[in-house]
Amino acid sequence: TTSVGRGQRVLEMATQWAATRKQFGQAIGKFQGTGFKLADMKTELEAAELLTFRAAWKDDQGTMTDTDAAMAKLFA
């Protein structure tokens, strides 16, 4: 899934930036708000990836429904 792959790359870049960007004498990744935002991004990406894999697996099994496809599209 292209959008999940792009999202993962953006998350990698954001994580690297948070580790190197300094504010008030420390990396901004150490601030709770930044950590929560990065964790939220990771959670959304994991959900999108797993829903996409699940829909693809169900399609291989011949059991995929329109709802399975819609859920995968919604997150991806």
All heavy atoms as TSV, in Angstrom:
chain	resi	resn	atom	element	x	y	z
A	1	THR	N	N	0.840	-1.175	0.000
A	1	THR	CA	C	0.000	0.000	0.000
A	1	THR	C	C	0.884	1.237	0.000
A	1	THR	O	O	1.701	1.436	0.890
A	1	THR	CB	C	-0.928	0.009	1.215
A	1	THR	OG1	O	-0.161	0.021	2.390
A	1	THR	CG2	C	-1.851	-1.184	1.228
A	2	THR	N	N	0.722	2.022	-1.012
A	2	THR	CA	C	1.570	3.190	-1.197
A	2	THR	C	C	1.431	4.196	-0.069
A	2	THR	O	O	2.421	4.719	0.437
A	2	THR	CB	C	1.244	3.871	-2.536
A	2	THR	OG1	O	1.405	2.908	-3.574
A	2	THR	CG2	C	2.147	5.042	-2.791
A	3	SER	N	N	0.195	4.462	0.344
A	3	SER	CA	C	0.009	5.484	1.379
A	3	SER	C	C	0.602	5.054	2.712
A	3	SER	O	O	1.137	5.883	3.449
A	3	SER	CB	C	-1.468	5.839	1.535
A	3	SER	OG	O	-2.230	4.706	1.862
A	4	VAL	N	N	0.534	3.756	3.030
A	4	VAL	CA	C	1.136	3.274	4.276
A	4	VAL	C	C	2.655	3.402	4.195
A	4	VAL	O	O	3.301	3.863	5.137
A	4	VAL	CB	C	0.716	1.818	4.581
A	4	VAL	CG1	C	1.490	1.272	5.777
A	4	VAL	CG2	C	-0.780	1.733	4.847
A	5	GLY	N	N	3.223	3.047	3.074
A	5	GLY	CA	C	4.673	3.167	2.895
A	5	GLY	C	C	5.149	4.598	3.006
A	5	GLY	O	O	6.161	4.886	3.653
A	6	ARG	N	N	4.406	5.501	2.399
A	6	ARG	CA	C	4.768	6.918	2.497
A	6	ARG	C	C	4.633	7.413	3.932
A	6	ARG	O	O	5.470	8.178	4.414
A	6	ARG	CB	C	3.900	7.746	1.569
A	6	ARG	CG	C	4.235	7.554	0.116
A	6	ARG	CD	C	3.350	8.360	-0.781
A	6	ARG	NE	N	3.708	8.131	-2.176
A	6	ARG	CZ	C	3.042	8.612	-3.194
A	6	ARG	NH1	N	1.975	9.366	-2.989
A	6	ARG	NH2	N	3.428	8.357	-4.422
A	7	GLY	N	N	3.571	6.983	4.584
A	7	GLY	CA	C	3.368	7.367	5.979
A	7	GLY	C	C	4.486	6.871	6.870
A	7	GLY	O	O	4.943	7.580	7.783
A	8	GLN	N	N	4.944	5.646	6.623
A	8	GLN	CA	C	6.044	5.094	7.415
A	8	GLN	C	C	7.317	5.900	7.208
A	8	GLN	O	O	8.063	6.155	8.158
A	8	GLN	CB	C	6.264	3.620	7.063
A	8	GLN	CG	C	5.174	2.726	7.581
A	8	GLN	CD	C	5.288	1.299	7.073
A	8	GLN	OE1	O	5.886	1.029	6.027
A	8	GLN	NE2	N	4.677	0.375	7.790
A	9	ARG	N	N	7.554	6.315	5.975
A	9	ARG	CA	C	8.751	7.121	5.694
A	9	ARG	C	C	8.664	8.472	6.401
A	9	ARG	O	O	9.638	8.953	6.980
A	9	ARG	CB	C	8.928	7.310	4.186
A	9	ARG	CG	C	10.124	8.146	3.814
A	9	ARG	CD	C	11.437	7.521	4.261
A	9	ARG	NE	N	12.528	8.421	3.966
A	9	ARG	CZ	C	13.487	8.754	4.815
A	9	ARG	NH1	N	13.516	8.213	6.016
A	9	ARG	NH2	N	14.421	9.595	4.478
A	10	VAL	N	N	7.492	9.086	6.371
A	10	VAL	CA	C	7.309	10.370	7.050
A	10	VAL	C	C	7.501	10.202	8.556
A	10	VAL	O	O	8.123	11.050	9.204
A	10	VAL	CB	C	5.920	10.962	6.729
A	10	VAL	CG1	C	5.595	12.141	7.625
A	10	VAL	CG2	C	5.849	11.364	5.266
A	11	LEU	N	N	7.000	9.115	9.112
A	11	LEU	CA	C	7.188	8.859	10.541
A	11	LEU	C	C	8.669	8.690	10.873
A	11	LEU	O	O	9.140	9.220	11.884
A	11	LEU	CB	C	6.407	7.624	10.981
A	11	LEU	CG	C	6.563	7.227	12.448
A	11	LEU	CD1	C	6.095	8.343	13.374
A	11	LEU	CD2	C	5.806	5.940	12.732
A	12	GLU	N	N	9.400	7.982	10.034
A	12	GLU	CA	C	10.847	7.837	10.244
A	12	GLU	C	C	11.525	9.200	10.246
A	12	GLU	O	O	12.363	9.487	11.112
A	12	GLU	CB	C	11.465	6.969	9.148
A	12	GLU	CG	C	11.112	5.508	9.211
A	12	GLU	CD	C	11.607	4.748	7.985
A	12	GLU	OE1	O	12.406	5.306	7.186
A	12	GLU	OE2	O	11.175	3.602	7.811
A	13	MET	N	N	11.159	10.034	9.286
A	13	MET	CA	C	11.756	11.368	9.204
A	13	MET	C	C	11.391	12.200	10.432
A	13	MET	O	O	12.248	12.903	10.988
A	13	MET	CB	C	11.299	12.067	7.920
A	13	MET	CG	C	11.842	11.432	6.659
A	13	MET	SD	S	11.075	12.040	5.149
A	13	MET	CE	C	11.491	13.751	5.192
A	14	ALA	N	N	10.145	12.131	10.862
A	14	ALA	CA	C	9.710	12.895	12.031
A	14	ALA	C	C	10.412	12.413	13.296
A	14	ALA	O	O	10.792	13.220	14.150
A	14	ALA	CB	C	8.194	12.779	12.198
A	15	THR	N	N	10.597	11.102	13.410
A	15	THR	CA	C	11.280	10.542	14.577
A	15	THR	C	C	12.745	10.992	14.614
A	15	THR	O	O	13.261	11.373	15.669
A	15	THR	CB	C	11.174	9.009	14.568
A	15	THR	OG1	O	9.790	8.651	14.563
A	15	THR	CG2	C	11.842	8.393	15.775
A	16	GLN	N	N	13.403	10.970	13.452
A	16	GLN	CA	C	14.788	11.433	13.384
A	16	GLN	C	C	14.880	12.918	13.729
A	16	GLN	O	O	15.776	13.346	14.459
A	16	GLN	CB	C	15.370	11.185	11.988
A	16	GLN	CG	C	15.590	9.731	11.674
A	16	GLN	CD	C	15.994	9.502	10.220
A	16	GLN	OE1	O	16.027	10.431	9.410
A	16	GLN	NE2	N	16.266	8.253	9.882
A	17	TRP	N	N	13.949	13.695	13.212
A	17	TRP	CA	C	13.944	15.126	13.478
A	17	TRP	C	C	13.718	15.388	14.964
A	17	TRP	O	O	14.389	16.228	15.562
A	17	TRP	CB	C	12.859	15.802	12.636
A	17	TRP	CG	C	12.842	17.292	12.769
A	17	TRP	CD1	C	13.707	18.178	12.178
A	17	TRP	CD2	C	11.926	18.073	13.530
A	17	TRP	NE1	N	13.371	19.468	12.538
A	17	TRP	CE2	C	12.271	19.427	13.373
A	17	TRP	CE3	C	10.840	17.765	14.334
A	17	TRP	CZ2	C	11.587	20.458	13.981
A	17	TRP	CZ3	C	10.152	18.802	14.941
A	17	TRP	CH2	C	10.526	20.121	14.756
A	18	ALA	N	N	12.780	14.648	15.573
A	18	ALA	CA	C	12.497	14.834	17.000
A	18	ALA	C	C	13.697	14.446	17.858
A	18	ALA	O	O	13.888	14.993	18.945
A	18	ALA	CB	C	11.270	14.016	17.409
A	19	ALA	N	N	14.506	13.521	17.378
A	19	ALA	CA	C	15.682	13.101	18.131
A	19	ALA	C	C	16.823	14.105	18.026
A	19	ALA	O	O	17.668	14.193	18.926
A	19	ALA	CB	C	16.156	11.728	17.645
A	20	THR	N	N	16.855	14.886	16.944
A	20	THR	CA	C	17.979	15.798	16.743
A	20	THR	C	C	17.630	17.258	17.014
A	20	THR	O	O	18.517	18.048	17.334
A	20	THR	CB	C	18.523	15.685	15.304
A	20	THR	OG1	O	17.472	15.946	14.377
A	20	THR	CG2	C	19.089	14.294	15.053
A	21	ARG	N	N	16.373	17.637	16.910
A	21	ARG	CA	C	15.955	19.027	17.127
A	21	ARG	C	C	15.973	19.341	18.618
A	21	ARG	O	O	15.364	18.647	19.417
A	21	ARG	CB	C	14.546	19.223	16.557
A	21	ARG	CG	C	13.897	20.544	16.891
A	21	ARG	CD	C	14.462	21.669	16.011
A	21	ARG	NE	N	13.608	22.845	16.085
A	21	ARG	CZ	C	13.788	23.852	16.932
A	21	ARG	NH1	N	14.783	23.833	17.790
A	21	ARG	NH2	N	12.978	24.888	16.923
A	22	LYS	N	N	16.675	20.379	18.979
A	22	LYS	CA	C	16.814	20.755	20.388
A	22	LYS	C	C	15.927	21.960	20.710
A	22	LYS	O	O	15.835	22.893	19.920
A	22	LYS	CB	C	18.264	21.128	20.711
A	22	LYS	CG	C	19.268	20.049	20.412
A	22	LYS	CD	C	19.335	19.060	21.526
A	22	LYS	CE	C	20.492	18.109	21.241
A	22	LYS	NZ	N	20.342	16.852	21.867
A	23	GLN	N	N	15.296	21.896	21.857
A	23	GLN	CA	C	14.513	23.011	22.382
A	23	GLN	C	C	14.642	22.979	23.898
A	23	GLN	O	O	14.506	21.922	24.504
A	23	GLN	CB	C	13.051	22.872	21.961
A	23	GLN	CG	C	12.204	24.067	22.237
A	23	GLN	CD	C	12.573	25.263	21.358
A	23	GLN	OE1	O	12.915	25.118	20.201
A	23	GLN	NE2	N	12.530	26.442	21.932
A	24	PHE	N	N	14.914	24.105	24.493
A	24	PHE	CA	C	15.110	24.197	25.941
A	24	PHE	C	C	16.196	23.242	26.429
A	24	PHE	O	O	16.100	22.646	27.490
A	24	PHE	CB	C	13.802	23.950	26.693
A	24	PHE	CG	C	12.672	24.824	26.253
A	24	PHE	CD1	C	11.586	24.297	25.574
A	24	PHE	CD2	C	12.709	26.195	26.497
A	24	PHE	CE1	C	10.543	25.108	25.155
A	24	PHE	CE2	C	11.665	27.016	26.081
A	24	PHE	CZ	C	10.581	26.473	25.408
A	25	GLY	N	N	17.221	23.048	25.590
A	25	GLY	CA	C	18.371	22.254	25.983
A	25	GLY	C	C	18.238	20.757	25.842
A	25	GLY	O	O	19.123	20.005	26.242
A	26	GLN	N	N	17.146	20.267	25.261
A	26	GLN	CA	C	17.006	18.822	25.060
A	26	GLN	C	C	16.265	18.532	23.754
A	26	GLN	O	O	15.601	19.402	23.203
A	26	GLN	CB	C	16.300	18.171	26.239
A	26	GLN	CG	C	14.887	18.632	26.497
A	26	GLN	CD	C	14.280	17.940	27.707
A	26	GLN	OE1	O	14.714	16.871	28.107
A	26	GLN	NE2	N	13.272	18.556	28.286
A	27	ALA	N	N	16.404	17.311	23.295
A	27	ALA	CA	C	15.729	16.900	22.060
A	27	ALA	C	C	14.215	16.965	22.269
A	27	ALA	O	O	13.708	16.580	23.329
A	27	ALA	CB	C	16.146	15.488	21.683
A	28	ILE	N	N	13.501	17.464	21.251
A	28	ILE	CA	C	12.057	17.612	21.423
A	28	ILE	C	C	11.351	16.262	21.536
A	28	ILE	O	O	10.234	16.186	22.036
A	28	ILE	CB	C	11.416	18.463	20.311
A	28	ILE	CG1	C	11.543	17.784	18.942
A	28	ILE	CG2	C	12.002	19.855	20.297
A	28	ILE	CD1	C	10.680	18.421	17.891
A	29	GLY	N	N	12.005	15.200	21.105
A	29	GLY	CA	C	11.431	13.867	21.244
A	29	GLY	C	C	11.273	13.443	22.696
A	29	GLY	O	O	10.504	12.533	23.007
A	30	LYS	N	N	11.976	14.117	23.585
A	30	LYS	CA	C	11.869	13.792	25.012
A	30	LYS	C	C	10.646	14.430	25.658
A	30	LYS	O	O	10.274	14.071	26.766
A	30	LYS	CB	C	13.130	14.219	25.751
A	30	LYS	CG	C	14.352	13.411	25.347
A	30	LYS	CD	C	15.508	13.690	26.266
A	30	LYS	CE	C	16.709	12.886	25.836
A	30	LYS	NZ	N	16.800	11.605	26.487
A	31	PHE	N	N	10.031	15.383	24.970
A	31	PHE	CA	C	8.825	16.010	25.504
A	31	PHE	C	C	7.632	15.078	25.310
A	31	PHE	O	O	7.456	14.475	24.259
A	31	PHE	CB	C	8.558	17.353	24.827
A	31	PHE	CG	C	9.603	18.388	25.114
A	31	PHE	CD1	C	10.405	18.877	24.105
A	31	PHE	CD2	C	9.782	18.868	26.403
A	31	PHE	CE1	C	11.375	19.827	24.358
A	31	PHE	CE2	C	10.749	19.825	26.672
A	31	PHE	CZ	C	11.547	20.305	25.650
A	32	GLN	N	N	6.802	14.994	26.325
A	32	GLN	CA	C	5.678	14.061	26.321
A	32	GLN	C	C	4.726	14.308	25.150
A	32	GLN	O	O	4.277	13.362	24.501
A	32	GLN	CB	C	4.929	14.167	27.644
A	32	GLN	CG	C	3.903	13.089	27.860
A	32	GLN	CD	C	3.281	13.178	29.246
A	32	GLN	OE1	O	3.045	14.272	29.756
A	32	GLN	NE2	N	3.033	12.037	29.843
A	33	GLY	N	N	4.439	15.549	24.858
A	33	GLY	CA	C	3.519	15.867	23.768
A	33	GLY	C	C	4.015	15.375	22.426
A	33	GLY	O	O	3.250	14.862	21.611
A	34	THR	N	N	5.312	15.524	22.192
A	34	THR	CA	C	5.899	15.048	20.935
A	34	THR	C	C	5.865	13.532	20.874
A	34	THR	O	O	5.524	12.946	19.840
A	34	THR	CB	C	7.348	15.549	20.796
A	34	THR	OG1	O	7.361	16.970	20.906
A	34	THR	CG2	C	7.947	15.138	19.467
A	35	GLY	N	N	6.190	12.884	21.980
A	35	GLY	CA	C	6.155	11.420	22.027
A	35	GLY	C	C	4.760	10.878	21.774
A	35	GLY	O	O	4.587	9.887	21.060
A	36	PHE	N	N	3.757	11.544	22.340
A	36	PHE	CA	C	2.373	11.115	22.119
A	36	PHE	C	C	1.988	11.253	20.647
A	36	PHE	O	O	1.321	10.396	20.083
A	36	PHE	CB	C	1.409	11.922	22.981
A	36	PHE	CG	C	1.376	11.524	24.428
A	36	PHE	CD1	C	0.832	12.372	25.365
A	36	PHE	CD2	C	1.889	10.310	24.870
A	36	PHE	CE1	C	0.783	12.026	26.709
A	36	PHE	CE2	C	1.849	9.952	26.200
A	36	PHE	CZ	C	1.289	10.805	27.121
A	37	LYS	N	N	2.393	12.339	20.028
A	37	LYS	CA	C	2.069	12.558	18.620
A	37	LYS	C	C	2.723	11.486	17.741
A	37	LYS	O	O	2.081	10.935	16.842
A	37	LYS	CB	C	2.523	13.946	18.189
A	37	LYS	CG	C	2.216	14.298	16.761
A	37	LYS	CD	C	0.740	14.366	16.479
A	37	LYS	CE	C	0.212	15.696	16.911
A	37	LYS	NZ	N	-1.197	15.876	16.535
A	38	LEU	N	N	3.982	11.173	18.015
A	38	LEU	CA	C	4.668	10.133	17.239
A	38	LEU	C	C	4.038	8.759	17.481
A	38	LEU	O	O	3.878	7.968	16.543
A	38	LEU	CB	C	6.160	10.109	17.585
A	38	LEU	CG	C	6.956	11.343	17.147
A	38	LEU	CD1	C	8.363	11.299	17.714
A	38	LEU	CD2	C	6.983	11.463	15.632
A	39	ALA	N	N	3.653	8.482	18.713
A	39	ALA	CA	C	2.995	7.207	19.023
A	39	ALA	C	C	1.641	7.112	18.328
A	39	ALA	O	O	1.268	6.037	17.822
A	39	ALA	CB	C	2.821	7.057	20.533
A	40	ASP	N	N	0.921	8.211	18.266
A	40	ASP	CA	C	-0.366	8.230	17.572
A	40	ASP	C	C	-0.178	7.958	16.082
A	40	ASP	O	O	-0.936	7.189	15.474
A	40	ASP	CB	C	-1.051	9.578	17.795
A	40	ASP	CG	C	-2.458	9.615	17.247
A	40	ASP	OD1	O	-3.226	8.671	17.514
A	40	ASP	OD2	O	-2.800	10.596	16.556
A	41	MET	N	N	0.841	8.574	15.495
A	41	MET	CA	C	1.135	8.335	14.080
A	41	MET	C	C	1.460	6.864	13.833
A	41	MET	O	O	0.969	6.264	12.876
A	41	MET	CB	C	2.311	9.214	13.623
A	41	MET	CG	C	1.996	10.688	13.561
A	41	MET	SD	S	3.470	11.719	13.287
A	41	MET	CE	C	3.988	11.195	11.660
A	42	LYS	N	N	2.275	6.283	14.695
A	42	LYS	CA	C	2.661	4.876	14.561
A	42	LYS	C	C	1.443	3.967	14.699
A	42	LYS	O	O	1.282	2.999	13.945
A	42	LYS	CB	C	3.724	4.537	15.611
A	42	LYS	CG	C	4.183	3.107	15.613
A	42	LYS	CD	C	5.001	2.772	14.390
A	42	LYS	CE	C	5.592	1.374	14.525
A	42	LYS	NZ	N	6.193	0.920	13.290
A	43	THR	N	N	0.553	4.273	15.643
A	43	THR	CA	C	-0.648	3.475	15.855
A	43	THR	C	C	-1.535	3.498	14.619
A	43	THR	O	O	-2.045	2.451	14.179
A	43	THR	CB	C	-1.422	3.990	17.085
A	43	THR	OG1	O	-0.568	3.908	18.225
A	43	THR	CG2	C	-2.674	3.182	17.337
A	44	GLU	N	N	-1.726	4.674	14.040
A	44	GLU	CA	C	-2.554	4.797	12.836
A	44	GLU	C	C	-1.950	4.011	11.671
A	44	GLU	O	O	-2.671	3.356	10.914
A	44	GLU	CB	C	-2.705	6.267	12.449
A	44	GLU	CG	C	-3.505	7.088	13.436
A	44	GLU	CD	C	-5.004	6.887	13.317
A	44	GLU	OE1	O	-5.483	6.544	12.221
A	44	GLU	OE2	O	-5.694	7.078	14.328
A	45	LEU	N	N	-0.641	4.079	11.527
A	45	LEU	CA	C	0.020	3.348	10.442
A	45	LEU	C	C	-0.090	1.836	10.632
A	45	LEU	O	O	-0.334	1.098	9.675
A	45	LEU	CB	C	1.492	3.760	10.329
A	45	LEU	CG	C	1.730	5.117	9.706
A	45	LEU	CD1	C	3.172	5.557	9.922
A	45	LEU	CD2	C	1.399	5.079	8.228
A	46	GLU	N	N	0.097	1.377	11.862
A	46	GLU	CA	C	-0.026	-0.057	12.140
A	46	GLU	C	C	-1.444	-0.545	11.840
A	46	GLU	O	O	-1.631	-1.606	11.254
A	46	GLU	CB	C	0.333	-0.358	13.594
A	46	GLU	CG	C	1.799	-0.221	13.920
A	46	GLU	CD	C	2.628	-1.398	13.427
A	46	GLU	OE1	O	2.112	-2.521	13.369
A	46	GLU	OE2	O	3.795	-1.157	13.098
A	47	ALA	N	N	-2.438	0.236	12.251
A	47	ALA	CA	C	-3.833	-0.133	11.999
A	47	ALA	C	C	-4.108	-0.199	10.501
A	47	ALA	O	O	-4.747	-1.147	10.022
A	47	ALA	CB	C	-4.770	0.858	12.675
A	48	ALA	N	N	-3.623	0.780	9.759
A	48	ALA	CA	C	-3.825	0.789	8.307
A	48	ALA	C	C	-3.181	-0.426	7.650
A	48	ALA	O	O	-3.788	-1.081	6.800
A	48	ALA	CB	C	-3.257	2.078	7.711
A	49	GLU	N	N	-1.969	-0.730	8.074
A	49	GLU	CA	C	-1.255	-1.862	7.492
A	49	GLU	C	C	-1.961	-3.183	7.812
A	49	GLU	O	O	-2.160	-4.019	6.923
A	49	GLU	CB	C	0.182	-1.890	8.001
A	49	GLU	CG	C	1.037	-2.960	7.346
A	49	GLU	CD	C	2.490	-2.861	7.759
A	49	GLU	OE1	O	2.775	-2.614	8.952
A	49	GLU	OE2	O	3.339	-3.033	6.879
A	50	LEU	N	N	-2.349	-3.359	9.062
A	50	LEU	CA	C	-3.005	-4.607	9.443
A	50	LEU	C	C	-4.366	-4.764	8.784
A	50	LEU	O	O	-4.735	-5.871	8.362
A	50	LEU	CB	C	-3.125	-4.685	10.968
A	50	LEU	CG	C	-1.800	-4.859	11.703
A	50	LEU	CD1	C	-2.002	-4.721	13.211
A	50	LEU	CD2	C	-1.156	-6.191	11.371
A	51	LEU	N	N	-5.139	-3.684	8.678
A	51	LEU	CA	C	-6.434	-3.772	7.995
A	51	LEU	C	C	-6.259	-4.090	6.517
A	51	LEU	O	O	-7.041	-4.849	5.939
A	51	LEU	CB	C	-7.220	-2.476	8.172
A	51	LEU	CG	C	-7.870	-2.284	9.533
A	51	LEU	CD1	C	-8.348	-0.849	9.706
A	51	LEU	CD2	C	-9.019	-3.255	9.722
A	52	THR	N	N	-5.222	-3.541	5.907
A	52	THR	CA	C	-4.947	-3.834	4.501
A	52	THR	C	C	-4.538	-5.291	4.320
A	52	THR	O	O	-5.034	-5.974	3.411
A	52	THR	CB	C	-3.847	-2.904	3.963
A	52	THR	OG1	O	-4.279	-1.545	4.126
A	52	THR	CG2	C	-3.550	-3.168	2.504
A	53	PHE	N	N	-3.651	-5.782	5.189
A	53	PHE	CA	C	-3.250	-7.194	5.109
A	53	PHE	C	C	-4.435	-8.122	5.337
A	53	PHE	O	O	-4.575	-9.143	4.670
A	53	PHE	CB	C	-2.154	-7.505	6.130
A	53	PHE	CG	C	-0.798	-6.955	5.776
A	53	PHE	CD1	C	0.127	-6.693	6.777
A	53	PHE	CD2	C	-0.424	-6.699	4.473
A	53	PHE	CE1	C	1.383	-6.191	6.479
A	53	PHE	CE2	C	0.822	-6.199	4.160
A	53	PHE	CZ	C	1.729	-5.952	5.166
A	54	ARG	N	N	-5.294	-7.762	6.295
A	54	ARG	CA	C	-6.466	-8.587	6.593
A	54	ARG	C	C	-7.413	-8.633	5.401
A	54	ARG	O	O	-7.914	-9.700	5.033
A	54	ARG	CB	C	-7.188	-8.041	7.817
A	54	ARG	CG	C	-8.392	-8.861	8.222
A	54	ARG	CD	C	-8.967	-8.313	9.536
A	54	ARG	NE	N	-10.139	-9.053	9.939
A	54	ARG	CZ	C	-11.383	-8.662	9.703
A	54	ARG	NH1	N	-11.605	-7.525	9.079
A	54	ARG	NH2	N	-12.401	-9.386	10.100
A	55	ALA	N	N	-7.638	-7.490	4.778
A	55	ALA	CA	C	-8.516	-7.457	3.604
A	55	ALA	C	C	-7.916	-8.272	2.464
A	55	ALA	O	O	-8.636	-9.011	1.776
A	55	ALA	CB	C	-8.765	-6.014	3.172
A	56	ALA	N	N	-6.606	-8.168	2.272
A	56	ALA	CA	C	-5.948	-8.938	1.204
A	56	ALA	C	C	-6.028	-10.434	1.487
A	56	ALA	O	O	-6.293	-11.236	0.581
A	56	ALA	CB	C	-4.490	-8.498	1.069
A	57	TRP	N	N	-5.827	-10.822	2.737
A	57	TRP	CA	C	-5.915	-12.237	3.105
A	57	TRP	C	C	-7.335	-12.758	2.874
A	57	TRP	O	O	-7.526	-13.832	2.317
A	57	TRP	CB	C	-5.497	-12.425	4.563
A	57	TRP	CG	C	-5.614	-13.844	5.017
A	57	TRP	CD1	C	-4.721	-14.861	4.770
A	57	TRP	CD2	C	-6.685	-14.425	5.764
A	57	TRP	NE1	N	-5.178	-16.022	5.327
A	57	TRP	CE2	C	-6.392	-15.786	5.944
A	57	TRP	CE3	C	-7.858	-13.918	6.298
A	57	TRP	CZ2	C	-7.225	-16.646	6.626
A	57	TRP	CZ3	C	-8.695	-14.777	6.986
A	57	TRP	CH2	C	-8.371	-16.134	7.144
A	58	LYS	N	N	-8.317	-11.973	3.319
A	58	LYS	CA	C	-9.705	-12.392	3.122
A	58	LYS	C	C	-10.060	-12.466	1.636
A	58	LYS	O	O	-10.820	-13.333	1.221
A	58	LYS	CB	C	-10.656	-11.456	3.872
A	58	LYS	CG	C	-10.599	-11.662	5.387
A	58	LYS	CD	C	-11.584	-10.782	6.112
A	58	LYS	CE	C	-12.920	-11.492	6.157
A	58	LYS	NZ	N	-13.891	-10.777	7.007
A	59	ASP	N	N	-9.478	-11.571	0.836
A	59	ASP	CA	C	-9.702	-11.631	-0.601
A	59	ASP	C	C	-9.122	-12.924	-1.175
A	59	ASP	O	O	-9.757	-13.587	-2.004
A	59	ASP	CB	C	-9.081	-10.412	-1.287
A	59	ASP	CG	C	-9.448	-10.309	-2.751
A	59	ASP	OD1	O	-10.625	-10.559	-3.094
A	59	ASP	OD2	O	-8.558	-9.973	-3.558
A	60	ASP	N	N	-7.924	-13.298	-0.721
A	60	ASP	CA	C	-7.316	-14.566	-1.159
A	60	ASP	C	C	-8.188	-15.759	-0.776
A	60	ASP	O	O	-8.252	-16.751	-1.502
A	60	ASP	CB	C	-5.925	-14.749	-0.553
A	60	ASP	CG	C	-4.872	-13.882	-1.206
A	60	ASP	OD1	O	-5.131	-13.336	-2.306
A	60	ASP	OD2	O	-3.793	-13.732	-0.611
A	61	GLN	N	N	-8.847	-15.658	0.391
A	61	GLN	CA	C	-9.700	-16.744	0.878
A	61	GLN	C	C	-11.086	-16.719	0.225
A	61	GLN	O	O	-11.874	-17.652	0.403
A	61	GLN	CB	C	-9.867	-16.656	2.405
A	61	GLN	CG	C	-8.579	-16.679	3.187
A	61	GLN	CD	C	-7.774	-17.951	2.957
A	61	GLN	OE1	O	-8.310	-19.035	3.073
A	61	GLN	NE2	N	-6.514	-17.793	2.609
A	62	GLY	N	N	-11.379	-15.646	-0.485
A	62	GLY	CA	C	-12.683	-15.499	-1.110
A	62	GLY	C	C	-13.775	-15.076	-0.148
A	62	GLY	O	O	-14.962	-15.274	-0.427
A	63	THR	N	N	-13.389	-14.476	0.980
A	63	THR	CA	C	-14.366	-14.092	2.003
A	63	THR	C	C	-14.407	-12.590	2.266
A	63	THR	O	O	-15.099	-12.154	3.182
A	63	THR	CB	C	-14.071	-14.821	3.328
A	63	THR	OG1	O	-12.765	-14.447	3.785
A	63	THR	CG2	C	-14.151	-16.325	3.172
A	64	MET	N	N	-13.696	-11.807	1.481
A	64	MET	CA	C	-13.668	-10.371	1.714
A	64	MET	C	C	-15.029	-9.759	1.396
A	64	MET	O	O	-15.656	-10.095	0.405
A	64	MET	CB	C	-12.596	-9.673	0.881
A	64	MET	CG	C	-12.456	-8.195	1.207
A	64	MET	SD	S	-11.151	-7.345	0.293
A	64	MET	CE	C	-11.862	-7.225	-1.315
A	65	THR	N	N	-15.446	-8.850	2.266
A	65	THR	CA	C	-16.702	-8.141	2.055
A	65	THR	C	C	-16.403	-6.693	1.671
A	65	THR	O	O	-15.261	-6.227	1.787
A	65	THR	CB	C	-17.557	-8.155	3.338
A	65	THR	OG1	O	-16.854	-7.431	4.357
A	65	THR	CG2	C	-17.834	-9.578	3.809
A	66	ASP	N	N	-17.432	-5.988	1.259
A	66	ASP	CA	C	-17.267	-4.565	0.960
A	66	ASP	C	C	-16.827	-3.799	2.207
A	66	ASP	O	O	-16.062	-2.842	2.123
A	66	ASP	CB	C	-18.572	-3.976	0.431
A	66	ASP	CG	C	-18.918	-4.478	-0.966
A	66	ASP	OD1	O	-18.020	-4.985	-1.664
A	66	ASP	OD2	O	-20.096	-4.350	-1.355
A	67	THR	N	N	-17.304	-4.235	3.374
A	67	THR	CA	C	-16.934	-3.579	4.625
A	67	THR	C	C	-15.437	-3.748	4.900
A	67	THR	O	O	-14.773	-2.794	5.335
A	67	THR	CB	C	-17.742	-4.161	5.796
A	67	THR	OG1	O	-19.130	-3.956	5.522
A	67	THR	CG2	C	-17.377	-3.496	7.107
A	68	ASP	N	N	-14.893	-4.936	4.645
A	68	ASP	CA	C	-13.452	-5.157	4.840
A	68	ASP	C	C	-12.648	-4.199	3.959
A	68	ASP	O	O	-11.684	-3.588	4.426
A	68	ASP	CB	C	-13.075	-6.594	4.481
A	68	ASP	CG	C	-13.687	-7.613	5.409
A	68	ASP	OD1	O	-13.770	-7.343	6.613
A	68	ASP	OD2	O	-14.086	-8.687	4.911
A	69	ALA	N	N	-13.041	-4.075	2.709
A	69	ALA	CA	C	-12.338	-3.178	1.792
A	69	ALA	C	C	-12.478	-1.732	2.219
A	69	ALA	O	O	-11.513	-0.970	2.190
A	69	ALA	CB	C	-12.862	-3.365	0.367
A	70	ALA	N	N	-13.679	-1.353	2.662
A	70	ALA	CA	C	-13.915	0.029	3.080
A	70	ALA	C	C	-13.093	0.389	4.305
A	70	ALA	O	O	-12.545	1.488	4.391
A	70	ALA	CB	C	-15.400	0.244	3.349
A	71	MET	N	N	-12.998	-0.541	5.262
A	71	MET	CA	C	-12.203	-0.264	6.460
A	71	MET	C	C	-10.735	-0.097	6.106
A	71	MET	O	O	-10.060	0.810	6.636
A	71	MET	CB	C	-12.377	-1.381	7.489
A	71	MET	CG	C	-13.745	-1.400	8.125
A	71	MET	SD	S	-13.953	-2.527	9.520
A	71	MET	CE	C	-13.119	-4.007	9.042
A	72	ALA	N	N	-10.210	-0.937	5.222
A	72	ALA	CA	C	-8.811	-0.819	4.817
A	72	ALA	C	C	-8.573	0.503	4.090
A	72	ALA	O	O	-7.585	1.187	4.339
A	72	ALA	CB	C	-8.419	-1.993	3.923
A	73	LYS	N	N	-9.495	0.893	3.225
A	73	LYS	CA	C	-9.353	2.152	2.501
A	73	LYS	C	C	-9.425	3.348	3.442
A	73	LYS	O	O	-8.719	4.329	3.260
A	73	LYS	CB	C	-10.455	2.285	1.455
A	73	LYS	CG	C	-10.281	1.415	0.249
A	73	LYS	CD	C	-11.453	1.644	-0.697
A	73	LYS	CE	C	-11.431	0.686	-1.869
A	73	LYS	NZ	N	-12.596	0.920	-2.750
A	74	LEU	N	N	-10.293	3.268	4.432
A	74	LEU	CA	C	-10.459	4.366	5.381
A	74	LEU	C	C	-9.162	4.677	6.099
A	74	LEU	O	O	-8.778	5.833	6.239
A	74	LEU	CB	C	-11.554	4.047	6.389
A	74	LEU	CG	C	-11.778	5.079	7.496
A	74	LEU	CD1	C	-12.323	6.377	6.892
A	74	LEU	CD2	C	-12.723	4.530	8.532
A	75	PHE	N	N	-8.458	3.648	6.554
A	75	PHE	CA	C	-7.218	3.880	7.294
A	75	PHE	C	C	-6.022	4.080	6.389
A	75	PHE	O	O	-5.097	4.790	6.755
A	75	PHE	CB	C	-6.954	2.716	8.257
A	75	PHE	CG	C	-7.503	2.960	9.627
A	75	PHE	CD1	C	-8.834	2.715	9.887
A	75	PHE	CD2	C	-6.715	3.448	10.634
A	75	PHE	CE1	C	-9.364	2.945	11.135
A	75	PHE	CE2	C	-7.229	3.691	11.897
A	75	PHE	CZ	C	-8.565	3.437	12.144
A	76	ALA	N	N	-6.015	3.447	5.236
A	76	ALA	CA	C	-4.873	3.599	4.325
A	76	ALA	C	C	-5.076	4.812	3.473
A	76	ALA	O	O	-4.218	5.528	3.156
A	76	ALA	CB	C	-4.710	2.354	3.461
